[in-house]
């Protein structure tokens, strides 16, 4: 039997543990309550998508920014995002929530960058796209792992239809035709969706059995068909005739990819003039120019570069310190 001093010490220890546990629980609940209720609004109330230009994420602040101006300046003030994209009258902002396991908030914003809907999904923010009309949105998160350069990763890709409000939580169940026959496998992963102007056809990457494929999908008929092998993170040109993508050209995990463009009518491809490995879903600035992010100089997380889409010319530094580029018209 414990003595009275021992009983007192035990009671104090139990009380301290309960206080700490209660405080931790209260913090978690408060954080979740805050994340649920806090609006995702621009830091600067006048910042919006109404002014045409290049919008991107500033890695130094995490804020969506516009630039460069005529003097090379940038206009900050947008919302905080880890990935960003915009088209039509909608924008998509992905941000990683604190805590374990990893979770991502997908925030649908209007042209004034005010929140109109949010969806919370598992994983780490990775890819974001909006159709030209602004009615279809897609995002990809890393469920496990954090790099396409390894085999130890798993993705989750969702599609949100704002016309109907219907959310496809995961694309993995879409019937896939591969090499002319229906393909069933537990290792199927989709990522990097890009939409056509008809708000029905889409392109994406599918990975299975250690290979990647470019697929063409049909949302109304809920089907996907592989078009060719070794094409990742497709991005459809504004005129819908070409796809920019990254192609694996090396087994070197530090530099495995090169940027290519595929002509859809002929299915012929050509490399772009960017000599570095690009691990990004490129964005078309116009029908002739492709933009992308590369690791930055001077300690910057990334810089935005552009290159002609026809394979000529040379890379051009568009914005030091930036990622998730998108041309807003």
One Martini backbone bead per residue (centre of mass of N, CA, C, O) as a GRO file, in nm:
protein
  329
    1UNK     BB    1   0.096   0.036   0.022
    2UNK     BB    2   0.067   0.361  -0.016
    3UNK     BB    3   0.163   0.646   0.083
    4UNK     BB    4   0.063   0.964   0.115
    5UNK     BB    5   0.293   1.102  -0.050
    6UNK     BB    6   0.267   0.909  -0.293
    7UNK     BB    7  -0.028   0.981  -0.358
    8UNK     BB    8   0.021   1.280  -0.410
    9UNK     BB    9   0.225   1.254  -0.642
   10UNK     BB   10   0.037   1.092  -0.828
   11UNK     BB   11  -0.187   1.305  -0.848
   12UNK     BB   12  -0.009   1.527  -0.975
   13UNK     BB   13   0.073   1.375  -1.228
   14UNK     BB   14  -0.210   1.321  -1.339
   15UNK     BB   15  -0.296   1.618  -1.355
   16UNK     BB   16  -0.074   1.710  -1.551
   17UNK     BB   17  -0.148   1.522  -1.782
   18UNK     BB   18  -0.439   1.625  -1.818
   19UNK     BB   19  -0.365   1.916  -1.883
   20UNK     BB   20  -0.189   1.859  -2.130
   21UNK     BB   21  -0.399   1.700  -2.289
   22UNK     BB   22  -0.614   1.922  -2.292
   23UNK     BB   23  -0.438   2.133  -2.433
   24UNK     BB   24  -0.383   1.971  -2.692
   25UNK     BB   25  -0.677   1.925  -2.771
   26UNK     BB   26  -0.751   2.224  -2.779
   27UNK     BB   27  -0.554   2.298  -3.003
   28UNK     BB   28  -0.659   2.109  -3.222
   29UNK     BB   29  -0.952   2.214  -3.221
   30UNK     BB   30  -0.879   2.505  -3.280
   31UNK     BB   31  -0.733   2.457  -3.549
   32UNK     BB   32  -0.974   2.325  -3.690
   33UNK     BB   33  -1.167   2.561  -3.647
   34UNK     BB   34  -0.996   2.769  -3.793
   35UNK     BB   35  -0.977   2.620  -4.070
   36UNK     BB   36  -1.293   2.614  -4.110
   37UNK     BB   37  -1.350   2.943  -4.070
   38UNK     BB   38  -1.131   3.063  -4.226
   39UNK     BB   39  -1.084   3.274  -4.471
   40UNK     BB   40  -0.975   3.269  -4.815
   41UNK     BB   41  -0.806   3.563  -4.850
   42UNK     BB   42  -0.674   3.830  -4.941
   43UNK     BB   43  -0.449   4.039  -4.806
   44UNK     BB   44  -0.533   4.220  -5.041
   45UNK     BB   45  -0.846   4.345  -5.115
   46UNK     BB   46  -0.757   4.435  -5.430
   47UNK     BB   47  -0.680   4.157  -5.507
   48UNK     BB   48  -0.701   4.013  -5.841
   49UNK     BB   49  -0.802   3.874  -6.173
   50UNK     BB   50  -0.869   4.142  -6.349
   51UNK     BB   51  -0.566   4.149  -6.417
   52UNK     BB   52  -0.369   4.086  -6.651
   53UNK     BB   53  -0.131   3.806  -6.624
   54UNK     BB   54   0.114   3.686  -6.414
   55UNK     BB   55   0.063   3.419  -6.197
   56UNK     BB   56   0.199   3.335  -5.863
   57UNK     BB   57   0.413   3.181  -5.639
   58UNK     BB   58   0.573   3.300  -5.355
   59UNK     BB   59   0.821   3.140  -5.173
   60UNK     BB   60   0.876   3.360  -4.948
   61UNK     BB   61   0.542   3.387  -4.868
   62UNK     BB   62   0.305   3.206  -5.026
   63UNK     BB   63   0.192   3.416  -5.223
   64UNK     BB   64  -0.004   3.544  -5.447
   65UNK     BB   65   0.123   3.683  -5.758
   66UNK     BB   66   0.207   3.966  -5.969
   67UNK     BB   67   0.393   3.938  -6.283
   68UNK     BB   68   0.578   4.145  -6.439
   69UNK     BB   69   0.639   4.451  -6.465
   70UNK     BB   70   0.787   4.690  -6.656
   71UNK     BB   71   1.014   4.693  -6.401
   72UNK     BB   72   0.991   4.389  -6.262
   73UNK     BB   73   0.770   4.390  -6.076
   74UNK     BB   74   0.558   4.300  -5.795
   75UNK     BB   75   0.219   4.194  -5.692
   76UNK     BB   76   0.103   4.151  -5.400
   77UNK     BB   77  -0.186   3.986  -5.200
   78UNK     BB   78  -0.260   3.708  -5.205
   79UNK     BB   79  -0.308   3.407  -5.126
   80UNK     BB   80  -0.228   3.123  -4.950
   81UNK     BB   81  -0.018   2.882  -5.128
   82UNK     BB   82   0.118   2.581  -5.275
   83UNK     BB   83  -0.099   2.584  -5.506
   84UNK     BB   84  -0.179   2.730  -5.841
   85UNK     BB   85  -0.483   2.822  -6.033
   86UNK     BB   86  -0.633   2.975  -6.340
   87UNK     BB   87  -0.971   3.016  -6.490
   88UNK     BB   88  -1.184   3.212  -6.588
   89UNK     BB   89  -1.387   3.242  -6.280
   90UNK     BB   90  -1.149   3.057  -6.147
   91UNK     BB   91  -0.973   2.927  -5.859
   92UNK     BB   92  -0.689   2.729  -5.729
   93UNK     BB   93  -0.612   2.639  -5.384
   94UNK     BB   94  -0.339   2.484  -5.228
   95UNK     BB   95  -0.316   2.362  -4.883
   96UNK     BB   96  -0.136   2.273  -4.614
   97UNK     BB   97  -0.199   2.110  -4.331
   98UNK     BB   98  -0.156   2.064  -4.021
   99UNK     BB   99  -0.021   1.767  -3.939
  100UNK     BB  100  -0.107   1.421  -3.857
  101UNK     BB  101  -0.187   1.354  -4.129
  102UNK     BB  102  -0.177   1.456  -4.434
  103UNK     BB  103  -0.337   1.762  -4.555
  104UNK     BB  104  -0.568   1.912  -4.799
  105UNK     BB  105  -0.673   2.222  -4.925
  106UNK     BB  106  -0.935   2.291  -5.154
  107UNK     BB  107  -0.974   2.614  -5.304
  108UNK     BB  108  -1.241   2.793  -5.423
  109UNK     BB  109  -1.223   3.079  -5.639
  110UNK     BB  110  -1.275   3.382  -5.740
  111UNK     BB  111  -1.174   3.670  -5.903
  112UNK     BB  112  -1.145   3.797  -5.596
  113UNK     BB  113  -1.045   3.557  -5.412
  114UNK     BB  114  -1.301   3.419  -5.304
  115UNK     BB  115  -1.453   3.191  -5.125
  116UNK     BB  116  -1.680   2.905  -5.239
  117UNK     BB  117  -1.495   2.642  -5.176
  118UNK     BB  118  -1.417   2.335  -4.981
  119UNK     BB  119  -1.164   2.069  -4.972
  120UNK     BB  120  -1.069   1.777  -4.792
  121UNK     BB  121  -0.759   1.594  -4.828
  122UNK     BB  122  -0.534   1.372  -4.865
  123UNK     BB  123  -0.215   1.497  -4.846
  124UNK     BB  124   0.008   1.657  -5.075
  125UNK     BB  125   0.057   1.911  -5.261
  126UNK     BB  126   0.093   1.917  -5.641
  127UNK     BB  127  -0.167   1.960  -5.838
  128UNK     BB  128  -0.325   2.220  -6.059
  129UNK     BB  129  -0.655   2.265  -6.226
  130UNK     BB  130  -0.834   2.462  -6.482
  131UNK     BB  131  -1.063   2.524  -6.684
  132UNK     BB  132  -1.136   2.763  -6.916
  133UNK     BB  133  -1.430   2.812  -6.777
  134UNK     BB  134  -1.413   2.720  -6.453
  135UNK     BB  135  -1.589   2.435  -6.402
  136UNK     BB  136  -1.319   2.269  -6.380
  137UNK     BB  137  -1.144   2.074  -6.128
  138UNK     BB  138  -0.801   1.977  -6.034
  139UNK     BB  139  -0.625   1.749  -5.807
  140UNK     BB  140  -0.305   1.660  -5.657
  141UNK     BB  141  -0.181   1.417  -5.425
  142UNK     BB  142   0.039   1.297  -5.192
  143UNK     BB  143   0.006   1.014  -5.003
  144UNK     BB  144   0.298   0.908  -5.074
  145UNK     BB  145   0.549   1.062  -5.075
  146UNK     BB  146   0.746   1.338  -5.287
  147UNK     BB  147   0.828   1.177  -5.567
  148UNK     BB  148   0.863   1.076  -5.909
  149UNK     BB  149   1.169   0.954  -5.884
  150UNK     BB  150   1.014   0.734  -5.737
  151UNK     BB  151   0.832   0.433  -5.642
  152UNK     BB  152   0.745   0.561  -5.345
  153UNK     BB  153   0.435   0.638  -5.457
  154UNK     BB  154   0.116   0.814  -5.406
  155UNK     BB  155  -0.193   0.910  -5.552
  156UNK     BB  156  -0.453   1.179  -5.558
  157UNK     BB  157  -0.729   1.238  -5.782
  158UNK     BB  158  -0.946   1.514  -5.846
  159UNK     BB  159  -1.290   1.612  -5.948
  160UNK     BB  160  -1.465   1.925  -6.004
  161UNK     BB  161  -1.810   2.009  -6.065
  162UNK     BB  162  -1.971   2.319  -6.076
  163UNK     BB  163  -2.237   2.258  -6.221
  164UNK     BB  164  -2.315   2.003  -6.013
  165UNK     BB  165  -2.110   1.954  -5.751
  166UNK     BB  166  -1.940   1.715  -5.829
  167UNK     BB  167  -1.721   1.474  -5.665
  168UNK     BB  168  -1.420   1.323  -5.754
  169UNK     BB  169  -1.211   1.181  -5.535
  170UNK     BB  170  -1.120   0.936  -5.739
  171UNK     BB  171  -0.976   0.813  -6.052
  172UNK     BB  172  -0.912   0.495  -6.019
  173UNK     BB  173  -1.213   0.388  -6.129
  174UNK     BB  174  -1.161   0.437  -6.410
  175UNK     BB  175  -1.193   0.309  -6.709
  176UNK     BB  176  -0.911   0.135  -6.855
  177UNK     BB  177  -0.734   0.157  -7.163
  178UNK     BB  178  -0.473  -0.086  -7.246
  179UNK     BB  179  -0.363  -0.209  -7.524
  180UNK     BB  180  -0.689  -0.257  -7.606
  181UNK     BB  181  -0.756  -0.314  -7.294
  182UNK     BB  182  -0.874  -0.380  -6.999
  183UNK     BB  183  -0.747  -0.238  -6.693
  184UNK     BB  184  -0.625  -0.420  -6.401
  185UNK     BB  185  -0.494  -0.258  -6.098
  186UNK     BB  186  -0.363  -0.165  -5.778
  187UNK     BB  187  -0.127   0.054  -5.907
  188UNK     BB  188  -0.305   0.282  -5.993
  189UNK     BB  189  -0.213   0.616  -6.111
  190UNK     BB  190  -0.312   0.959  -6.097
  191UNK     BB  191  -0.205   1.265  -6.281
  192UNK     BB  192  -0.219   1.566  -6.428
  193UNK     BB  193  -0.462   1.733  -6.518
  194UNK     BB  194  -0.616   1.830  -6.842
  195UNK     BB  195  -0.834   2.049  -7.014
  196UNK     BB  196  -1.070   2.095  -7.237
  197UNK     BB  197  -1.299   2.320  -7.382
  198UNK     BB  198  -1.559   2.109  -7.347
  199UNK     BB  199  -1.570   1.986  -7.051
  200UNK     BB  200  -1.471   1.659  -7.106
  201UNK     BB  201  -1.203   1.645  -7.206
  202UNK     BB  202  -0.896   1.472  -7.105
  203UNK     BB  203  -0.570   1.473  -6.951
  204UNK     BB  204  -0.327   1.222  -6.826
  205UNK     BB  205  -0.161   1.040  -6.584
  206UNK     BB  206  -0.055   0.694  -6.585
  207UNK     BB  207   0.033   0.441  -6.343
  208UNK     BB  208   0.170   0.108  -6.428
  209UNK     BB  209   0.393  -0.138  -6.403
  210UNK     BB  210   0.631   0.095  -6.422
  211UNK     BB  211   0.448   0.283  -6.607
  212UNK     BB  212   0.380   0.555  -6.824
  213UNK     BB  213   0.079   0.742  -6.934
  214UNK     BB  214  -0.112   0.881  -7.178
  215UNK     BB  215  -0.442   1.005  -7.130
  216UNK     BB  216  -0.775   0.990  -7.255
  217UNK     BB  217  -1.074   1.151  -7.150
  218UNK     BB  218  -1.430   1.088  -7.046
  219UNK     BB  219  -1.663   1.214  -6.841
  220UNK     BB  220  -1.946   1.121  -6.942
  221UNK     BB  221  -1.837   0.811  -6.996
  222UNK     BB  222  -1.617   0.721  -6.805
  223UNK     BB  223  -1.319   0.727  -6.963
  224UNK     BB  224  -0.989   0.572  -7.048
  225UNK     BB  225  -0.708   0.621  -7.285
  226UNK     BB  226  -0.419   0.512  -7.402
  227UNK     BB  227  -0.175   0.670  -7.620
  228UNK     BB  228   0.107   0.671  -7.453
  229UNK     BB  229   0.429   0.653  -7.353
  230UNK     BB  230   0.612   0.853  -7.161
  231UNK     BB  231   0.399   1.072  -7.000
  232UNK     BB  232   0.402   1.371  -6.798
  233UNK     BB  233   0.229   1.629  -6.704
  234UNK     BB  234   0.005   1.751  -6.875
  235UNK     BB  235  -0.042   2.034  -7.121
  236UNK     BB  236  -0.279   2.215  -7.276
  237UNK     BB  237  -0.326   2.405  -7.523
  238UNK     BB  238  -0.534   2.661  -7.604
  239UNK     BB  239  -0.594   2.512  -7.900
  240UNK     BB  240  -0.581   2.187  -7.843
  241UNK     BB  241  -0.312   2.056  -8.020
  242UNK     BB  242  -0.116   2.044  -7.763
  243UNK     BB  243   0.139   1.881  -7.548
  244UNK     BB  244   0.290   1.933  -7.256
  245UNK     BB  245   0.576   1.741  -7.126
  246UNK     BB  246   0.731   1.492  -6.935
  247UNK     BB  247   1.030   1.304  -7.007
  248UNK     BB  248   1.197   1.015  -6.971
  249UNK     BB  249   1.577   1.006  -7.019
  250UNK     BB  250   1.662   0.900  -6.722
  251UNK     BB  251   1.798   0.727  -6.423
  252UNK     BB  252   1.858   0.989  -6.295
  253UNK     BB  253   1.721   1.125  -6.007
  254UNK     BB  254   1.831   1.430  -6.064
  255UNK     BB  255   1.776   1.393  -6.411
  256UNK     BB  256   1.508   1.250  -6.580
  257UNK     BB  257   1.395   1.507  -6.744
  258UNK     BB  258   1.209   1.639  -7.031
  259UNK     BB  259   1.080   1.871  -7.238
  260UNK     BB  260   0.776   1.832  -7.429
  261UNK     BB  261   0.595   1.815  -7.748
  262UNK     BB  262   0.266   1.721  -7.858
  263UNK     BB  263   0.108   1.637  -8.156
  264UNK     BB  264  -0.209   1.526  -8.190
  265UNK     BB  265  -0.270   1.471  -8.497
  266UNK     BB  266   0.032   1.309  -8.529
  267UNK     BB  267   0.201   1.216  -8.267
  268UNK     BB  268   0.433   1.417  -8.250
  269UNK     BB  269   0.757   1.491  -8.115
  270UNK     BB  270   0.943   1.747  -7.919
  271UNK     BB  271   1.194   1.911  -7.791
  272UNK     BB  272   1.297   2.144  -7.580
  273UNK     BB  273   1.542   2.397  -7.495
  274UNK     BB  274   1.545   2.273  -7.218
  275UNK     BB  275   1.817   2.111  -7.043
  276UNK     BB  276   1.666   2.069  -6.792
  277UNK     BB  277   1.515   1.925  -6.535
  278UNK     BB  278   1.149   1.897  -6.520
  279UNK     BB  279   0.933   1.915  -6.221
  280UNK     BB  280   0.648   1.990  -6.398
  281UNK     BB  281   0.349   2.156  -6.483
  282UNK     BB  282   0.310   2.307  -6.741
  283UNK     BB  283   0.250   2.642  -6.880
  284UNK     BB  284   0.060   2.833  -7.094
  285UNK     BB  285   0.091   3.160  -7.208
  286UNK     BB  286   0.056   3.054  -7.503
  287UNK     BB  287   0.070   2.899  -7.818
  288UNK     BB  288   0.415   2.954  -7.802
  289UNK     BB  289   0.439   2.925  -7.472
  290UNK     BB  290   0.633   2.788  -7.200
  291UNK     BB  291   0.598   2.729  -6.850
  292UNK     BB  292   0.821   2.698  -6.552
  293UNK     BB  293   0.986   2.533  -6.283
  294UNK     BB  294   1.298   2.598  -6.111
  295UNK     BB  295   1.555   2.587  -5.939
  296UNK     BB  296   1.696   2.832  -5.764
  297UNK     BB  297   1.885   3.095  -5.708
  298UNK     BB  298   2.017   3.222  -5.425
  299UNK     BB  299   1.823   3.017  -5.246
  300UNK     BB  300   1.588   2.967  -5.411
  301UNK     BB  301   1.330   2.754  -5.464
  302UNK     BB  302   1.225   2.916  -5.734
  303UNK     BB  303   1.186   2.959  -6.090
  304UNK     BB  304   1.064   3.126  -6.381
  305UNK     BB  305   1.025   2.985  -6.703
  306UNK     BB  306   1.074   3.005  -7.064
  307UNK     BB  307   0.967   2.852  -7.387
  308UNK     BB  308   0.944   2.752  -7.688
  309UNK     BB  309   0.716   2.518  -7.838
  310UNK     BB  310   0.899   2.442  -8.113
  311UNK     BB  311   1.222   2.410  -8.003
  312UNK     BB  312   1.329   2.681  -8.004
  313UNK     BB  313   1.565   2.865  -7.880
  314UNK     BB  314   1.556   2.988  -7.533
  315UNK     BB  315   1.567   3.023  -7.220
  316UNK     BB  316   1.365   3.234  -6.992
  317UNK     BB  317   1.363   3.456  -6.739
  318UNK     BB  318   1.071   3.569  -6.577
  319UNK     BB  319   1.085   3.482  -6.247
  320UNK     BB  320   1.227   3.541  -5.963
  321UNK     BB  321   1.068   3.373  -5.755
  322UNK     BB  322   0.871   3.101  -5.849
  323UNK     BB  323   0.541   2.941  -5.891
  324UNK     BB  324   0.265   2.847  -6.040
  325UNK     BB  325   0.210   2.935  -6.330
  326UNK     BB  326  -0.028   3.184  -6.478
  327UNK     BB  327  -0.225   3.299  -6.744
  328UNK     BB  328  -0.423   3.583  -6.726
  329UNK     BB  329  -0.716   3.709  -6.929
   0.00000   0.00000   0.00000
